[in-house]
Amino acid sequence: MNDQPGITVEGLTNREKQILSAIAQGLSAKEVAKQLEIAPRTVERHIDHIRLKTRTRNRSHMVAFAIANGLV
């Protein structure tokens, strides 16, 4: 399903998977932060780490990755 060999969801922490799933559902970083009761900046840092780990270019690409890997 993943079009980038060697890049898997297993490399993400549970929190990163949780945040990626929420972002893929259309929530903003601020909304995710409120839902998870953490700071918006923490969510942004998680998003940065997700992008690096999944080698995605932007949030849209991250969402496509989440869909392709069954996170949404």
mmCIF file of the N, C-alpha and C atoms, coordinates in Angstrom:
data_MODEL
# 
_entry.id   MODEL 
# 
loop_
_atom_site.group_PDB 
_atom_site.id 
_atom_site.type_symbol 
_atom_site.label_atom_id 
_atom_site.label_alt_id 
_atom_site.label_comp_id 
_atom_site.label_asym_id 
_atom_site.label_entity_id 
_atom_site.label_seq_id 
_atom_site.pdbx_PDB_ins_code 
_atom_site.Cartn_x 
_atom_site.Cartn_y 
_atom_site.Cartn_z 
_atom_site.occupancy 
_atom_site.B_iso_or_equiv 
_atom_site.pdbx_formal_charge 
_atom_site.auth_seq_id 
_atom_site.auth_comp_id 
_atom_site.auth_asym_id 
_atom_site.auth_atom_id 
_atom_site.pdbx_PDB_model_num 
ATOM 1   N N  . MET A 1 1  ? 0.807  -1.202 0.000  1.00 0.00 ? 1  MET A N  1 
ATOM 2   C CA . MET A 1 1  ? 0.000  0.000  0.000  1.00 0.00 ? 1  MET A CA 1 
ATOM 3   C C  . MET A 1 1  ? 0.849  1.263  0.000  1.00 0.00 ? 1  MET A C  1 
ATOM 4   N N  . ASN A 1 2  ? 1.955  1.235  0.706  1.00 0.00 ? 2  ASN A N  1 
ATOM 5   C CA . ASN A 1 2  ? 2.836  2.392  0.816  1.00 0.00 ? 2  ASN A CA 1 
ATOM 6   C C  . ASN A 1 2  ? 3.661  2.505  -0.456 1.00 0.00 ? 2  ASN A C  1 
ATOM 7   N N  . ASP A 1 3  ? 3.655  3.671  -1.087 1.00 0.00 ? 3  ASP A N  1 
ATOM 8   C CA . ASP A 1 3  ? 4.402  3.850  -2.326 1.00 0.00 ? 3  ASP A CA 1 
ATOM 9   C C  . ASP A 1 3  ? 5.869  4.187  -2.105 1.00 0.00 ? 3  ASP A C  1 
ATOM 10  N N  . GLN A 1 4  ? 6.287  4.294  -0.847 1.00 0.00 ? 4  GLN A N  1 
ATOM 11  C CA . GLN A 1 4  ? 7.679  4.581  -0.530 1.00 0.00 ? 4  GLN A CA 1 
ATOM 12  C C  . GLN A 1 4  ? 8.251  3.385  0.236  1.00 0.00 ? 4  GLN A C  1 
ATOM 13  N N  . PRO A 1 5  ? 9.051  2.574  -0.421 1.00 0.00 ? 5  PRO A N  1 
ATOM 14  C CA . PRO A 1 5  ? 9.576  1.381  0.250  1.00 0.00 ? 5  PRO A CA 1 
ATOM 15  C C  . PRO A 1 5  ? 10.406 1.721  1.480  1.00 0.00 ? 5  PRO A C  1 
ATOM 16  N N  . GLY A 1 6  ? 10.244 0.922  2.525  1.00 0.00 ? 6  GLY A N  1 
ATOM 17  C CA . GLY A 1 6  ? 11.034 1.094  3.729  1.00 0.00 ? 6  GLY A CA 1 
ATOM 18  C C  . GLY A 1 6  ? 10.441 2.072  4.734  1.00 0.00 ? 6  GLY A C  1 
ATOM 19  N N  . ILE A 1 7  ? 9.395  2.770  4.362  1.00 0.00 ? 7  ILE A N  1 
ATOM 20  C CA . ILE A 1 7  ? 8.775  3.724  5.276  1.00 0.00 ? 7  ILE A CA 1 
ATOM 21  C C  . ILE A 1 7  ? 7.471  3.117  5.769  1.00 0.00 ? 7  ILE A C  1 
ATOM 22  N N  . THR A 1 8  ? 7.396  2.891  7.083  1.00 0.00 ? 8  THR A N  1 
ATOM 23  C CA . THR A 1 8  ? 6.224  2.231  7.638  1.00 0.00 ? 8  THR A CA 1 
ATOM 24  C C  . THR A 1 8  ? 5.663  2.996  8.826  1.00 0.00 ? 8  THR A C  1 
ATOM 25  N N  . VAL A 1 9  ? 4.448  2.665  9.157  1.00 0.00 ? 9  VAL A N  1 
ATOM 26  C CA . VAL A 1 9  ? 3.779  3.257  10.308 1.00 0.00 ? 9  VAL A CA 1 
ATOM 27  C C  . VAL A 1 9  ? 4.437  2.782  11.597 1.00 0.00 ? 9  VAL A C  1 
ATOM 28  N N  . GLU A 1 10 ? 5.046  1.611  11.566 1.00 0.00 ? 10 GLU A N  1 
ATOM 29  C CA . GLU A 1 10 ? 5.654  1.053  12.774 1.00 0.00 ? 10 GLU A CA 1 
ATOM 30  C C  . GLU A 1 10 ? 6.759  1.943  13.337 1.00 0.00 ? 10 GLU A C  1 
ATOM 31  N N  . GLY A 1 11 ? 7.340  2.796  12.524 1.00 0.00 ? 11 GLY A N  1 
ATOM 32  C CA . GLY A 1 11 ? 8.391  3.695  12.985 1.00 0.00 ? 11 GLY A CA 1 
ATOM 33  C C  . GLY A 1 11 ? 7.870  4.870  13.804 1.00 0.00 ? 11 GLY A C  1 
ATOM 34  N N  . LEU A 1 12 ? 6.547  5.020  13.854 1.00 0.00 ? 12 LEU A N  1 
ATOM 35  C CA . LEU A 1 12 ? 5.941  6.127  14.598 1.00 0.00 ? 12 LEU A CA 1 
ATOM 36  C C  . LEU A 1 12 ? 5.567  5.683  16.005 1.00 0.00 ? 12 LEU A C  1 
ATOM 37  N N  . THR A 1 13 ? 5.652  6.618  16.944 1.00 0.00 ? 13 THR A N  1 
ATOM 38  C CA . THR A 1 13 ? 5.212  6.323  18.309 1.00 0.00 ? 13 THR A CA 1 
ATOM 39  C C  . THR A 1 13 ? 3.680  6.302  18.330 1.00 0.00 ? 13 THR A C  1 
ATOM 40  N N  . ASN A 1 14 ? 3.118  5.770  19.398 1.00 0.00 ? 14 ASN A N  1 
ATOM 41  C CA . ASN A 1 14 ? 1.655  5.751  19.520 1.00 0.00 ? 14 ASN A CA 1 
ATOM 42  C C  . ASN A 1 14 ? 1.085  7.163  19.480 1.00 0.00 ? 14 ASN A C  1 
ATOM 43  N N  . ARG A 1 15 ? 1.745  8.111  20.136 1.00 0.00 ? 15 ARG A N  1 
ATOM 44  C CA . ARG A 1 15 ? 1.281  9.496  20.155 1.00 0.00 ? 15 ARG A CA 1 
ATOM 45  C C  . ARG A 1 15 ? 1.331  10.093 18.750 1.00 0.00 ? 15 ARG A C  1 
ATOM 46  N N  . GLU A 1 16 ? 2.398  9.810  18.011 1.00 0.00 ? 16 GLU A N  1 
ATOM 47  C CA . GLU A 1 16 ? 2.513  10.312 16.640 1.00 0.00 ? 16 GLU A CA 1 
ATOM 48  C C  . GLU A 1 16 ? 1.416  9.728  15.762 1.00 0.00 ? 16 GLU A C  1 
ATOM 49  N N  . LYS A 1 17 ? 1.113  8.454  15.937 1.00 0.00 ? 17 LYS A N  1 
ATOM 50  C CA . LYS A 1 17 ? 0.018  7.831  15.177 1.00 0.00 ? 17 LYS A CA 1 
ATOM 51  C C  . LYS A 1 17 ? -1.304 8.501  15.519 1.00 0.00 ? 17 LYS A C  1 
ATOM 52  N N  . GLN A 1 18 ? -1.498 8.780  16.800 1.00 0.00 ? 18 GLN A N  1 
ATOM 53  C CA . GLN A 1 18 ? -2.712 9.430  17.275 1.00 0.00 ? 18 GLN A CA 1 
ATOM 54  C C  . GLN A 1 18 ? -2.855 10.812 16.631 1.00 0.00 ? 18 GLN A C  1 
ATOM 55  N N  . ILE A 1 19 ? -1.779 11.559 16.605 1.00 0.00 ? 19 ILE A N  1 
ATOM 56  C CA . ILE A 1 19 ? -1.794 12.910 16.044 1.00 0.00 ? 19 ILE A CA 1 
ATOM 57  C C  . ILE A 1 19 ? -1.965 12.855 14.528 1.00 0.00 ? 19 ILE A C  1 
ATOM 58  N N  . LEU A 1 20 ? -1.288 11.945 13.871 1.00 0.00 ? 20 LEU A N  1 
ATOM 59  C CA . LEU A 1 20 ? -1.423 11.800 12.420 1.00 0.00 ? 20 LEU A CA 1 
ATOM 60  C C  . LEU A 1 20 ? -2.869 11.463 12.058 1.00 0.00 ? 20 LEU A C  1 
ATOM 61  N N  . SER A 1 21 ? -3.476 10.581 12.810 1.00 0.00 ? 21 SER A N  1 
ATOM 62  C CA . SER A 1 21 ? -4.865 10.207 12.568 1.00 0.00 ? 21 SER A CA 1 
ATOM 63  C C  . SER A 1 21 ? -5.786 11.420 12.735 1.00 0.00 ? 21 SER A C  1 
ATOM 64  N N  . ALA A 1 22 ? -5.569 12.214 13.773 1.00 0.00 ? 22 ALA A N  1 
ATOM 65  C CA . ALA A 1 22 ? -6.395 13.398 14.014 1.00 0.00 ? 22 ALA A CA 1 
ATOM 66  C C  . ALA A 1 22 ? -6.213 14.435 12.912 1.00 0.00 ? 22 ALA A C  1 
ATOM 67  N N  . ILE A 1 23 ? -4.982 14.629 12.476 1.00 0.00 ? 23 ILE A N  1 
ATOM 68  C CA . ILE A 1 23 ? -4.703 15.572 11.389 1.00 0.00 ? 23 ILE A CA 1 
ATOM 69  C C  . ILE A 1 23 ? -5.381 15.088 10.104 1.00 0.00 ? 23 ILE A C  1 
ATOM 70  N N  . ALA A 1 24 ? -5.325 13.786 9.862  1.00 0.00 ? 24 ALA A N  1 
ATOM 71  C CA . ALA A 1 24 ? -5.947 13.215 8.675  1.00 0.00 ? 24 ALA A CA 1 
ATOM 72  C C  . ALA A 1 24 ? -7.466 13.368 8.701  1.00 0.00 ? 24 ALA A C  1 
ATOM 73  N N  . GLN A 1 25 ? -8.031 13.487 9.888  1.00 0.00 ? 25 GLN A N  1 
ATOM 74  C CA . GLN A 1 25 ? -9.477 13.691 10.019 1.00 0.00 ? 25 GLN A CA 1 
ATOM 75  C C  . GLN A 1 25 ? -9.861 15.159 9.876  1.00 0.00 ? 25 GLN A C  1 
ATOM 76  N N  . GLY A 1 26 ? -8.854 16.003 9.669  1.00 0.00 ? 26 GLY A N  1 
ATOM 77  C CA . GLY A 1 26 ? -9.119 17.410 9.400  1.00 0.00 ? 26 GLY A CA 1 
ATOM 78  C C  . GLY A 1 26 ? -8.976 18.347 10.577 1.00 0.00 ? 26 GLY A C  1 
ATOM 79  N N  . LEU A 1 27 ? -8.493 17.851 11.705 1.00 0.00 ? 27 LEU A N  1 
ATOM 80  C CA . LEU A 1 27 ? -8.325 18.712 12.871 1.00 0.00 ? 27 LEU A CA 1 
ATOM 81  C C  . LEU A 1 27 ? -7.064 19.563 12.729 1.00 0.00 ? 27 LEU A C  1 
ATOM 82  N N  . SER A 1 28 ? -7.126 20.767 13.259 1.00 0.00 ? 28 SER A N  1 
ATOM 83  C CA . SER A 1 28 ? -5.942 21.634 13.278 1.00 0.00 ? 28 SER A CA 1 
ATOM 84  C C  . SER A 1 28 ? -5.058 21.228 14.455 1.00 0.00 ? 28 SER A C  1 
ATOM 85  N N  . ALA A 1 29 ? -3.840 21.731 14.473 1.00 0.00 ? 29 ALA A N  1 
ATOM 86  C CA . ALA A 1 29 ? -2.927 21.443 15.585 1.00 0.00 ? 29 ALA A CA 1 
ATOM 87  C C  . ALA A 1 29 ? -3.532 21.933 16.901 1.00 0.00 ? 29 ALA A C  1 
ATOM 88  N N  . LYS A 1 30 ? -4.187 23.078 16.850 1.00 0.00 ? 30 LYS A N  1 
ATOM 89  C CA . LYS A 1 30 ? -4.808 23.633 18.050 1.00 0.00 ? 30 LYS A CA 1 
ATOM 90  C C  . LYS A 1 30 ? -5.935 22.726 18.559 1.00 0.00 ? 30 LYS A C  1 
ATOM 91  N N  . GLU A 1 31 ? -6.735 22.210 17.634 1.00 0.00 ? 31 GLU A N  1 
ATOM 92  C CA . GLU A 1 31 ? -7.829 21.309 18.002 1.00 0.00 ? 31 GLU A CA 1 
ATOM 93  C C  . GLU A 1 31 ? -7.308 19.992 18.562 1.00 0.00 ? 31 GLU A C  1 
ATOM 94  N N  . VAL A 1 32 ? -6.241 19.479 17.940 1.00 0.00 ? 32 VAL A N  1 
ATOM 95  C CA . VAL A 1 32 ? -5.625 18.240 18.427 1.00 0.00 ? 32 VAL A CA 1 
ATOM 96  C C  . VAL A 1 32 ? -5.085 18.457 19.835 1.00 0.00 ? 32 VAL A C  1 
ATOM 97  N N  . ALA A 1 33 ? -4.428 19.589 20.039 1.00 0.00 ? 33 ALA A N  1 
ATOM 98  C CA . ALA A 1 33 ? -3.862 19.904 21.351 1.00 0.00 ? 33 ALA A CA 1 
ATOM 99  C C  . ALA A 1 33 ? -4.949 19.946 22.420 1.00 0.00 ? 33 ALA A C  1 
ATOM 100 N N  . LYS A 1 34 ? -6.055 20.572 22.098 1.00 0.00 ? 34 LYS A N  1 
ATOM 101 C CA . LYS A 1 34 ? -7.156 20.665 23.055 1.00 0.00 ? 34 LYS A CA 1 
ATOM 102 C C  . LYS A 1 34 ? -7.718 19.275 23.361 1.00 0.00 ? 34 LYS A C  1 
ATOM 103 N N  . GLN A 1 35 ? -7.888 18.467 22.319 1.00 0.00 ? 35 GLN A N  1 
ATOM 104 C CA . GLN A 1 35 ? -8.428 17.116 22.468 1.00 0.00 ? 35 GLN A CA 1 
ATOM 105 C C  . GLN A 1 35 ? -7.519 16.240 23.325 1.00 0.00 ? 35 GLN A C  1 
ATOM 106 N N  . LEU A 1 36 ? -6.196 16.362 23.121 1.00 0.00 ? 36 LEU A N  1 
ATOM 107 C CA . LEU A 1 36 ? -5.234 15.517 23.834 1.00 0.00 ? 36 LEU A CA 1 
ATOM 108 C C  . LEU A 1 36 ? -4.719 16.161 25.121 1.00 0.00 ? 36 LEU A C  1 
ATOM 109 N N  . GLU A 1 37 ? -5.168 17.394 25.366 1.00 0.00 ? 37 GLU A N  1 
ATOM 110 C CA . GLU A 1 37 ? -4.753 18.140 26.546 1.00 0.00 ? 37 GLU A CA 1 
ATOM 111 C C  . GLU A 1 37 ? -3.235 18.328 26.623 1.00 0.00 ? 37 GLU A C  1 
ATOM 112 N N  . ILE A 1 38 ? -2.675 18.763 25.490 1.00 0.00 ? 38 ILE A N  1 
ATOM 113 C CA . ILE A 1 38 ? -1.259 19.101 25.414 1.00 0.00 ? 38 ILE A CA 1 
ATOM 114 C C  . ILE A 1 38 ? -1.143 20.457 24.723 1.00 0.00 ? 38 ILE A C  1 
ATOM 115 N N  . ALA A 1 39 ? 0.037  21.031 24.732 1.00 0.00 ? 39 ALA A N  1 
ATOM 116 C CA . ALA A 1 39 ? 0.246  22.350 24.128 1.00 0.00 ? 39 ALA A CA 1 
ATOM 117 C C  . ALA A 1 39 ? 0.236  22.254 22.600 1.00 0.00 ? 39 ALA A C  1 
ATOM 118 N N  . PRO A 1 40 ? -0.315 23.265 21.925 1.00 0.00 ? 40 PRO A N  1 
ATOM 119 C CA . PRO A 1 40 ? -0.306 23.276 20.457 1.00 0.00 ? 40 PRO A CA 1 
ATOM 120 C C  . PRO A 1 40 ? 1.112  23.161 19.883 1.00 0.00 ? 40 PRO A C  1 
ATOM 121 N N  . ARG A 1 41 ? 2.071  23.764 20.546 1.00 0.00 ? 41 ARG A N  1 
ATOM 122 C CA . ARG A 1 41 ? 3.459  23.685 20.058 1.00 0.00 ? 41 ARG A CA 1 
ATOM 123 C C  . ARG A 1 41 ? 3.969  22.242 20.125 1.00 0.00 ? 41 ARG A C  1 
ATOM 124 N N  . THR A 1 42 ? 3.528  21.494 21.115 1.00 0.00 ? 42 THR A N  1 
ATOM 125 C CA . THR A 1 42 ? 3.914  20.081 21.222 1.00 0.00 ? 42 THR A CA 1 
ATOM 126 C C  . THR A 1 42 ? 3.359  19.304 20.033 1.00 0.00 ? 42 THR A C  1 
ATOM 127 N N  . VAL A 1 43 ? 2.134  19.611 19.661 1.00 0.00 ? 43 VAL A N  1 
ATOM 128 C CA . VAL A 1 43 ? 1.525  18.961 18.493 1.00 0.00 ? 43 VAL A CA 1 
ATOM 129 C C  . VAL A 1 43 ? 2.333  19.300 17.242 1.00 0.00 ? 43 VAL A C  1 
ATOM 130 N N  . GLU A 1 44 ? 2.705  20.568 17.101 1.00 0.00 ? 44 GLU A N  1 
ATOM 131 C CA . GLU A 1 44 ? 3.504  20.980 15.942 1.00 0.00 ? 44 GLU A CA 1 
ATOM 132 C C  . GLU A 1 44 ? 4.837  20.221 15.887 1.00 0.00 ? 44 GLU A C  1 
ATOM 133 N N  . ARG A 1 45 ? 5.465  20.032 17.034 1.00 0.00 ? 45 ARG A N  1 
ATOM 134 C CA . ARG A 1 45 ? 6.735  19.282 17.081 1.00 0.00 ? 45 ARG A CA 1 
ATOM 135 C C  . ARG A 1 45 ? 6.512  17.831 16.671 1.00 0.00 ? 45 ARG A C  1 
ATOM 136 N N  . HIS A 1 46 ? 5.417  17.243 17.146 1.00 0.00 ? 46 HIS A N  1 
ATOM 137 C CA . HIS A 1 46 ? 5.084  15.874 16.747 1.00 0.00 ? 46 HIS A CA 1 
ATOM 138 C C  . HIS A 1 46 ? 4.880  15.797 15.232 1.00 0.00 ? 46 HIS A C  1 
ATOM 139 N N  . ILE A 1 47 ? 4.201  16.787 14.685 1.00 0.00 ? 47 ILE A N  1 
ATOM 140 C CA . ILE A 1 47 ? 3.960  16.822 13.239 1.00 0.00 ? 47 ILE A CA 1 
ATOM 141 C C  . ILE A 1 47 ? 5.290  16.907 12.489 1.00 0.00 ? 47 ILE A C  1 
ATOM 142 N N  . ASP A 1 48 ? 6.206  17.732 12.976 1.00 0.00 ? 48 ASP A N  1 
ATOM 143 C CA . ASP A 1 48 ? 7.536  17.819 12.361 1.00 0.00 ? 48 ASP A CA 1 
ATOM 144 C C  . ASP A 1 48 ? 8.236  16.466 12.385 1.00 0.00 ? 48 ASP A C  1 
ATOM 145 N N  . HIS A 1 49 ? 8.159  15.774 13.517 1.00 0.00 ? 49 HIS A N  1 
ATOM 146 C CA . HIS A 1 49 ? 8.797  14.456 13.632 1.00 0.00 ? 49 HIS A CA 1 
ATOM 147 C C  . HIS A 1 49 ? 8.138  13.437 12.708 1.00 0.00 ? 49 HIS A C  1 
ATOM 148 N N  . ILE A 1 50 ? 6.819  13.494 12.603 1.00 0.00 ? 50 ILE A N  1 
ATOM 149 C CA . ILE A 1 50 ? 6.095  12.583 11.707 1.00 0.00 ? 50 ILE A CA 1 
ATOM 150 C C  . ILE A 1 50 ? 6.552  12.815 10.273 1.00 0.00 ? 50 ILE A C  1 
ATOM 151 N N  . ARG A 1 51 ? 6.631  14.085 9.866  1.00 0.00 ? 51 ARG A N  1 
ATOM 152 C CA . ARG A 1 51 ? 7.066  14.405 8.503  1.00 0.00 ? 51 ARG A CA 1 
ATOM 153 C C  . ARG A 1 51 ? 8.459  13.869 8.227  1.00 0.00 ? 51 ARG A C  1 
ATOM 154 N N  . LEU A 1 52 ? 9.358  14.009 9.200  1.00 0.00 ? 52 LEU A N  1 
ATOM 155 C CA . LEU A 1 52 ? 10.721 13.504 9.013  1.00 0.00 ? 52 LEU A CA 1 
ATOM 156 C C  . LEU A 1 52 ? 10.745 11.975 8.923  1.00 0.00 ? 52 LEU A C  1 
ATOM 157 N N  . LYS A 1 53 ? 10.018 11.326 9.829  1.00 0.00 ? 53 LYS A N  1 
ATOM 158 C CA . LYS A 1 53 ? 10.024 9.858  9.862  1.00 0.00 ? 53 LYS A CA 1 
ATOM 159 C C  . LYS A 1 53 ? 9.361  9.239  8.640  1.00 0.00 ? 53 LYS A C  1 
ATOM 160 N N  . THR A 1 54 ? 8.320  9.902  8.125  1.00 0.00 ? 54 THR A N  1 
ATOM 161 C CA . THR A 1 54 ? 7.592  9.342  6.984  1.00 0.00 ? 54 THR A CA 1 
ATOM 162 C C  . THR A 1 54 ? 8.098  9.888  5.650  1.00 0.00 ? 54 THR A C  1 
ATOM 163 N N  . ARG A 1 55 ? 9.011  10.827 5.731  1.00 0.00 ? 55 ARG A N  1 
ATOM 164 C CA . ARG A 1 55 ? 9.565  11.476 4.539  1.00 0.00 ? 55 ARG A CA 1 
ATOM 165 C C  . ARG A 1 55 ? 8.477  12.098 3.669  1.00 0.00 ? 55 ARG A C  1 
ATOM 166 N N  . THR A 1 56 ? 7.504  12.707 4.333  1.00 0.00 ? 56 THR A N  1 
ATOM 167 C CA . THR A 1 56 ? 6.447  13.389 3.607  1.00 0.00 ? 56 THR A CA 1 
ATOM 168 C C  . THR A 1 56 ? 6.772  14.870 3.526  1.00 0.00 ? 56 THR A C  1 
ATOM 169 N N  . ARG A 1 57 ? 6.283  15.515 2.476  1.00 0.00 ? 57 ARG A N  1 
ATOM 170 C CA . ARG A 1 57 ? 6.644  16.905 2.202  1.00 0.00 ? 57 ARG A CA 1 
ATOM 171 C C  . ARG A 1 57 ? 5.817  17.927 2.972  1.00 0.00 ? 57 ARG A C  1 
ATOM 172 N N  . ASN A 1 58 ? 4.560  17.607 3.222  1.00 0.00 ? 58 ASN A N  1 
ATOM 173 C CA . ASN A 1 58 ? 3.657  18.565 3.873  1.00 0.00 ? 58 ASN A CA 1 
ATOM 174 C C  . ASN A 1 58 ? 2.497  17.804 4.500  1.00 0.00 ? 58 ASN A C  1 
ATOM 175 N N  . ARG A 1 59 ? 1.561  18.535 5.082  1.00 0.00 ? 59 ARG A N  1 
ATOM 176 C CA . ARG A 1 59 ? 0.440  17.869 5.768  1.00 0.00 ? 59 ARG A CA 1 
ATOM 177 C C  . ARG A 1 59 ? -0.427 17.064 4.815  1.00 0.00 ? 59 ARG A C  1 
ATOM 178 N N  . SER A 1 60 ? -0.630 17.568 3.610  1.00 0.00 ? 60 SER A N  1 
ATOM 179 C CA . SER A 1 60 ? -1.440 16.825 2.632  1.00 0.00 ? 60 SER A CA 1 
ATOM 180 C C  . SER A 1 60 ? -0.790 15.491 2.307  1.00 0.00 ? 60 SER A C  1 
ATOM 181 N N  . HIS A 1 61 ? 0.496  15.513 2.133  1.00 0.00 ? 61 HIS A N  1 
ATOM 182 C CA . HIS A 1 61 ? 1.244  14.288 1.854  1.00 0.00 ? 61 HIS A CA 1 
ATOM 183 C C  . HIS A 1 61 ? 1.174  13.350 3.061  1.00 0.00 ? 61 HIS A C  1 
ATOM 184 N N  . MET A 1 62 ? 1.228  13.916 4.272  1.00 0.00 ? 62 MET A N  1 
ATOM 185 C CA . MET A 1 62 ? 1.099  13.109 5.496  1.00 0.00 ? 62 MET A CA 1 
ATOM 186 C C  . MET A 1 62 ? -0.265 12.427 5.545  1.00 0.00 ? 62 MET A C  1 
ATOM 187 N N  . VAL A 1 63 ? -1.314 13.154 5.166  1.00 0.00 ? 63 VAL A N  1 
ATOM 188 C CA . VAL A 1 63 ? -2.666 12.591 5.173  1.00 0.00 ? 63 VAL A CA 1 
ATOM 189 C C  . VAL A 1 63 ? -2.750 11.449 4.160  1.00 0.00 ? 63 VAL A C  1 
ATOM 190 N N  . ALA A 1 64 ? -2.180 11.641 2.985  1.00 0.00 ? 64 ALA A N  1 
ATOM 191 C CA . ALA A 1 64 ? -2.172 10.573 1.979  1.00 0.00 ? 64 ALA A CA 1 
ATOM 192 C C  . ALA A 1 64 ? -1.437 9.350  2.523  1.00 0.00 ? 64 ALA A C  1 
ATOM 193 N N  . PHE A 1 65 ? -0.339 9.565  3.230  1.00 0.00 ? 65 PHE A N  1 
ATOM 194 C CA . PHE A 1 65 ? 0.422  8.477  3.855  1.00 0.00 ? 65 PHE A CA 1 
ATOM 195 C C  . PHE A 1 65 ? -0.447 7.761  4.888  1.00 0.00 ? 65 PHE A C  1 
ATOM 196 N N  . ALA A 1 66 ? -1.177 8.531  5.698  1.00 0.00 ? 66 ALA A N  1 
ATOM 197 C CA . ALA A 1 66 ? -2.037 7.939  6.744  1.00 0.00 ? 66 ALA A CA 1 
ATOM 198 C C  . ALA A 1 66 ? -3.131 7.093  6.111  1.00 0.00 ? 66 ALA A C  1 
ATOM 199 N N  . ILE A 1 67 ? -3.722 7.579  5.042  1.00 0.00 ? 67 ILE A N  1 
ATOM 200 C CA . ILE A 1 67 ? -4.783 6.833  4.362  1.00 0.00 ? 67 ILE A CA 1 
ATOM 201 C C  . ILE A 1 67 ? -4.216 5.560  3.742  1.00 0.00 ? 67 ILE A C  1 
ATOM 202 N N  . ALA A 1 68 ? -3.079 5.692  3.075  1.00 0.00 ? 68 ALA A N  1 
ATOM 203 C CA . ALA A 1 68 ? -2.459 4.528  2.432  1.00 0.00 ? 68 ALA A CA 1 
ATOM 204 C C  . ALA A 1 68 ? -2.057 3.450  3.426  1.00 0.00 ? 68 ALA A C  1 
ATOM 205 N N  . ASN A 1 69 ? -1.823 3.858  4.672  1.00 0.00 ? 69 ASN A N  1 
ATOM 206 C CA . ASN A 1 69 ? -1.388 2.908  5.691  1.00 0.00 ? 69 ASN A CA 1 
ATOM 207 C C  . ASN A 1 69 ? -2.494 2.543  6.691  1.00 0.00 ? 69 ASN A C  1 
ATOM 208 N N  . GLY A 1 70 ? -3.728 2.888  6.358  1.00 0.00 ? 70 GLY A N  1 
ATOM 209 C CA . GLY A 1 70 ? -4.869 2.479  7.161  1.00 0.00 ? 70 GLY A CA 1 
ATOM 210 C C  . GLY A 1 70 ? -5.023 3.140  8.509  1.00 0.00 ? 70 GLY A C  1 
ATOM 211 N N  . LEU A 1 71 ? -4.477 4.329  8.685  1.00 0.00 ? 71 LEU A N  1 
ATOM 212 C CA . LEU A 1 71 ? -4.627 5.038  9.957  1.00 0.00 ? 71 LEU A CA 1 
ATOM 213 C C  . LEU A 1 71 ? -5.935 5.809  10.044 1.00 0.00 ? 71 LEU A C  1 
ATOM 214 N N  . VAL A 1 72 ? -6.606 5.953  8.916  1.00 0.00 ? 72 VAL A N  1 
ATOM 215 C CA . VAL A 1 72 ? -7.886 6.658  8.903  1.00 0.00 ? 72 VAL A CA 1 
ATOM 216 C C  . VAL A 1 72 ? -8.926 5.836  8.205  1.00 0.00 ? 72 VAL A C  1 
# 
